[in-house]
Amino acid sequence: MDQPTRRFGRKQQVEGTVVVITGGARGIGAKTAQAFLDAGATVAVADLDVSALSAELRDRPRLRAWQLDVTDTAAYTRFLDEVEAAFGPIDVLVNNAGIMPLGRIDDEPDEVTVRQLEINLHAVIHGSREAVRRMRPRGRGHIVNLASEAGKIGFLGAATYCATKHGVVGFSDALRAELHRTGVHVSVVMPSVVRTELATGLGESTVVRSVSPEDVAAAILATVRRPRFDVYVPRDLVVANKLNALLPRRLGDALLRASGAHRILGGADHAARKGYEARAVGNARNLAH
C-alpha cells in the first residue's frame, strides 16, 4: 500500500505514522491507541487478551489487533514483521505490556519473579532491539518504553517490580546513548499510580497524586510529537525525584515514610487484588492471602 510522506524534524509528525503498542487492549495501552488514532496515526495493538479491546476501538478503521505473548520473542518478531507487511515501516513502538504482582520478597515464588522479568524487562529489551534493527537503517523512529516512578525509587512490597522498572530506565538510557544522532529517539515514561486495574487495592499517600490512563496516553503522544527522554506523569515528579537524589539517604527514607508513600504498594489489599494478580501471573502464585 502507498505510504504517506513522514517528516521527522524538531516537531515530529504523527498523522500518517505507523504506531505499535504492546499491552494495547486495556488501560494505558488502549488509551494510547485511541490518542494516536485521534491524531491520525495507523495503530497496531498487541495483547495476550485481544478480547479485552473495546468495541469502540475495534471498529476504528486504522486499527488492527494481534494476539501476542510478549515473552515469546520469536512471536514478537513475527508480529512486527506482519505489522510492516500490512501497514509499512513502523515509526513508533510503545513497549507498554507489564504486570505488577505485589508482596514480600520472601513470599514471592520464583515463577512470579521470572514472569515479571520476562514481561516487564526482557520483552522491552527484545522489542526495542527489533525496533532498532528496523529504524536505524531508515534514520528515523521513536521507541517509547513504559517504566514507573518505581523505576526511580524502591517501594516496600514490590522489590521485583521495582527491579524491572529500574532496569527499563537504565536500559532506555543506554539505548538513547547508542542511538545518538541516528534519527531514532528513545523515551522512558515514568508515571505515578495510574488508575487502572493494575492499581486495584493499592494503599494511599497524601503526597502521591494518582493519574488517569488518559494522562499517560497524552504524555506519550506529546513526547512523540516533541521528543524528550524523561517523561514524568504528573510532571511535578521531576522536582520530587531531583530532591530525593540530593537528600542524604536517611533523610530521604524518613520523608518517604512520613508521607506514607511506602504504604502505596506495601499496604496493598491483597484480597482486592486477587482477580488482577490471578490474570497477571496465572498459576505462578498461590493467591490465597
C-alpha positions as CSV (number, residue, x, y, z in Angstrom):
1,M,0.0,0.0,0.0
2,D,1.2,3.6,-0.7
3,Q,2.6,5.3,2.4
4,P,2.2,9.0,3.1
5,T,5.3,11.1,3.4
6,R,6.6,11.2,7.0
7,R,8.7,14.2,8.1
8,F,10.7,13.9,11.3
9,G,12.1,17.3,12.5
10,R,12.1,19.2,15.7
11,K,8.4,18.8,16.0
12,Q,7.6,15.3,14.7
13,Q,4.6,14.5,12.6
14,V,2.1,12.0,14.0
15,E,-0.5,11.9,11.3
16,G,0.2,9.1,8.8
17,T,2.7,7.3,11.0
18,V,2.5,3.6,12.0
19,V,2.4,3.1,15.7
20,V,2.8,-0.3,17.6
21,I,1.6,-0.7,21.2
22,T,2.0,-3.8,23.3
23,G,-0.5,-4.4,26.1
24,G,-2.8,-2.4,23.9
25,A,-6.2,-3.9,24.7
26,R,-6.8,-2.2,28.1
27,G,-5.6,0.5,30.4
28,I,-2.8,2.8,29.3
29,G,-2.3,0.8,26.1
30,A,-5.9,1.2,24.9
31,K,-6.0,4.9,25.8
32,T,-2.7,5.4,24.0
33,A,-4.1,3.7,20.9
34,Q,-7.1,6.0,21.0
35,A,-4.9,9.1,21.3
36,F,-2.7,8.1,18.3
37,L,-5.8,7.2,16.2
38,D,-7.3,10.6,17.0
39,A,-4.1,12.2,15.9
40,G,-4.2,10.5,12.5
41,A,-1.9,7.5,13.0
42,T,-2.4,3.9,12.0
43,V,-2.2,1.7,15.1
44,A,-1.3,-1.9,15.6
45,V,-2.0,-3.2,19.1
46,A,-0.8,-6.5,20.6
47,D,-2.2,-8.1,23.7
48,L,-2.4,-11.6,25.2
49,D,-6.2,-11.0,25.5
50,V,-7.4,-9.1,22.5
51,S,-11.0,-9.7,23.5
52,A,-10.5,-7.0,26.2
53,L,-10.3,-4.4,23.4
54,S,-13.4,-2.2,23.5
55,A,-15.8,-2.3,20.6
56,E,-15.2,1.4,20.1
57,L,-11.5,0.8,19.3
58,R,-12.0,-2.4,17.5
59,D,-14.3,-0.7,15.0
60,R,-11.8,2.1,14.2
61,P,-10.7,1.8,10.5
62,R,-7.0,2.4,11.1
63,L,-6.5,0.0,14.0
64,R,-5.7,-3.7,13.9
65,A,-5.2,-6.0,16.9
66,W,-2.9,-9.0,17.2
67,Q,-2.9,-11.7,19.9
68,L,0.6,-11.8,21.3
69,D,2.5,-13.1,24.3
70,V,5.4,-10.7,24.5
71,T,7.5,-13.2,26.3
72,D,7.6,-15.3,23.1
73,T,10.4,-13.4,21.4
74,A,10.0,-15.2,18.1
75,A,6.3,-14.4,18.1
76,Y,7.0,-10.8,19.0
77,T,9.4,-10.5,16.0
78,R,6.8,-12.1,13.6
79,F,4.2,-9.7,14.9
80,L,6.4,-6.7,13.9
81,D,7.0,-8.3,10.5
82,E,3.3,-8.7,10.0
83,V,2.6,-5.1,11.0
84,E,5.2,-3.9,8.5
85,A,3.7,-6.1,5.8
86,A,0.3,-4.8,6.5
87,F,1.0,-1.1,7.1
88,G,4.5,-0.3,6.1
89,P,7.6,0.7,8.2
90,I,7.0,1.1,11.9
91,D,7.5,4.7,13.1
92,V,6.7,4.4,16.8
93,L,7.0,1.4,19.2
94,V,5.4,1.7,22.6
95,N,6.6,-1.1,24.9
96,N,3.6,-0.9,27.3
97,A,2.9,-4.5,28.4
98,G,3.6,-5.1,32.1
99,I,2.4,-6.7,35.3
100,M,2.7,-5.8,39.0
101,P,2.2,-8.6,41.4
102,L,2.9,-7.4,45.0
103,G,4.0,-9.0,48.2
104,R,7.1,-9.6,50.4
105,I,10.1,-10.9,48.5
106,D,10.3,-14.0,50.8
107,D,6.7,-14.9,49.9
108,E,7.3,-14.5,46.1
109,P,7.6,-17.7,44.2
110,D,10.4,-17.9,41.7
111,E,7.9,-18.3,38.9
112,V,6.4,-14.9,39.7
113,T,9.9,-13.3,39.7
114,V,10.7,-14.8,36.4
115,R,7.3,-13.8,34.9
116,Q,7.9,-10.2,35.9
117,L,11.4,-10.2,34.4
118,E,10.2,-11.7,31.2
119,I,7.2,-9.3,30.6
120,N,8.4,-6.1,32.2
121,L,12.1,-6.1,31.2
122,H,13.1,-8.8,28.7
123,A,10.2,-8.1,26.4
124,V,11.1,-4.4,26.4
125,I,14.6,-5.2,25.5
126,H,13.6,-7.6,22.7
127,G,11.0,-5.2,21.3
128,S,13.5,-2.3,21.4
129,R,16.2,-4.3,19.7
130,E,13.8,-5.3,16.9
131,A,12.7,-1.7,16.5
132,V,16.3,-0.5,16.3
133,R,17.1,-3.0,13.6
134,R,14.2,-1.6,11.6
135,M,14.5,2.1,12.4
136,R,18.3,2.8,12.4
137,P,18.8,1.9,8.7
138,R,15.9,4.4,7.9
139,G,17.3,7.1,10.1
140,R,14.1,7.7,11.9
141,G,11.7,6.3,14.5
142,H,10.8,6.5,18.2
143,I,10.9,3.9,20.9
144,V,8.8,4.6,24.0
145,N,9.3,2.3,27.0
146,L,6.9,2.3,29.9
147,A,8.6,2.3,33.3
148,S,7.2,3.8,36.5
149,E,8.1,6.0,39.4
150,A,9.1,2.6,40.8
151,G,12.0,2.8,38.3
152,K,13.5,5.6,40.4
153,I,12.5,4.7,44.0
154,G,12.4,1.3,45.7
155,F,8.9,0.7,47.2
156,L,8.1,-1.7,50.0
157,G,6.2,-4.8,48.8
158,A,7.3,-4.5,45.2
159,A,11.0,-5.5,45.1
160,T,11.0,-7.4,41.9
161,Y,8.6,-5.0,40.2
162,C,10.9,-2.1,41.2
163,A,13.9,-4.1,39.8
164,T,12.3,-4.5,36.5
165,K,11.3,-0.8,36.2
166,H,14.8,0.3,37.3
167,G,16.0,-2.0,34.5
168,V,13.8,-0.4,31.9
169,V,15.0,3.1,32.9
170,G,18.7,2.0,32.8
171,F,18.3,0.1,29.5
172,S,16.5,3.0,27.9
173,D,19.2,5.4,29.0
174,A,21.9,3.2,27.5
175,L,19.9,2.8,24.3
176,R,19.5,6.5,24.0
177,A,23.3,6.8,24.1
178,E,23.7,4.1,21.4
179,L,21.2,5.9,19.1
180,H,22.6,9.4,19.5
181,R,22.5,11.2,16.2
182,T,20.9,8.3,14.3
183,G,17.5,9.9,14.0
184,V,15.9,7.3,16.3
185,H,14.5,8.7,19.5
186,V,14.1,6.9,22.9
187,S,11.8,8.0,25.7
188,V,11.1,6.4,29.0
189,V,7.7,7.1,30.6
190,M,7.5,7.1,34.4
191,P,4.0,7.6,35.8
192,S,3.0,7.6,39.5
193,V,0.0,5.4,40.4
194,V,-2.2,5.1,37.3
195,R,-5.9,4.4,37.9
196,T,-6.2,1.1,36.0
197,E,-6.8,-2.5,37.1
198,L,-3.2,-2.8,38.0
199,A,-3.7,-0.3,40.8
200,T,-6.6,-2.2,42.4
201,G,-6.3,-2.3,46.2
202,L,-3.2,-0.1,46.5
203,G,-2.6,1.9,49.7
204,E,-2.9,5.7,49.9
205,S,-0.5,8.6,50.5
206,T,-1.3,12.3,51.0
207,V,1.6,13.3,48.7
208,V,1.4,10.9,45.8
209,R,-1.1,12.1,43.2
210,S,-2.6,9.4,41.0
211,V,-3.2,9.9,37.3
212,S,-5.5,8.5,34.7
213,P,-4.5,6.3,31.8
214,E,-5.6,9.2,29.6
215,D,-3.0,11.4,31.3
216,V,-0.3,8.9,30.5
217,A,-1.5,8.5,26.9
218,A,-1.4,12.3,26.4
219,A,2.1,12.4,27.7
220,I,3.2,9.6,25.3
221,L,1.7,11.4,22.3
222,A,3.3,14.7,23.4
223,T,6.7,13.2,23.6
224,V,6.4,11.6,20.2
225,R,5.5,15.0,18.8
226,R,8.3,16.7,20.7
227,P,10.9,14.0,21.7
228,R,12.4,14.0,25.1
229,F,13.9,11.2,27.2
230,D,12.5,11.5,30.7
231,V,8.7,11.7,30.7
232,Y,7.2,12.0,34.2
233,V,3.4,11.8,34.8
234,P,2.5,14.0,36.5
235,R,5.3,16.4,35.7
236,D,5.8,17.5,39.3
237,L,7.5,14.1,39.8
238,V,10.6,15.8,38.3
239,V,11.0,18.0,41.3
240,A,10.3,15.1,43.8
241,N,13.0,12.9,42.1
242,K,15.6,15.7,42.0
243,L,15.0,16.5,45.6
244,N,15.2,12.8,46.6
245,A,18.5,12.4,44.7
246,L,20.0,15.4,46.6
247,L,19.0,14.4,50.1
248,P,21.0,12.0,52.3
249,R,19.7,8.5,52.2
250,R,18.4,8.5,55.8
251,L,16.5,11.8,55.3
252,G,15.0,10.7,52.0
253,D,13.8,7.5,53.6
254,A,12.4,9.4,56.5
255,L,10.4,11.7,54.2
256,L,9.0,8.7,52.3
257,R,7.8,7.1,55.5
258,A,6.4,10.3,56.8
259,S,4.5,10.9,53.6
260,G,3.0,7.4,53.6
261,A,4.5,6.7,50.2
262,H,5.9,3.4,51.4
263,R,2.3,2.2,52.1
264,I,1.1,2.7,48.5
265,L,2.5,-0.7,47.4
266,G,3.5,-2.2,50.7
267,G,0.0,-1.6,52.1
268,A,-1.9,-3.1,49.2
269,D,-5.1,-5.0,49.9
270,H,-4.2,-8.5,48.5
271,A,-7.7,-9.8,48.7
272,A,-8.9,-6.9,46.5
273,R,-6.0,-7.6,44.0
274,K,-6.7,-11.3,43.8
275,G,-8.5,-11.1,40.5
276,Y,-5.9,-8.9,38.8
277,E,-3.0,-10.9,40.0
278,A,-4.6,-14.2,39.0
279,R,-4.9,-12.9,35.5
280,A,-1.4,-11.4,35.6
281,V,0.6,-14.3,36.9
282,G,-1.7,-17.2,36.2
283,N,-0.9,-20.3,38.3
284,A,2.5,-19.0,39.2
285,R,1.4,-17.8,42.7
286,N,-0.8,-19.2,45.4
287,L,-3.1,-16.2,45.8
288,A,-4.9,-17.3,49.0
289,H,-3.6,-14.4,51.1
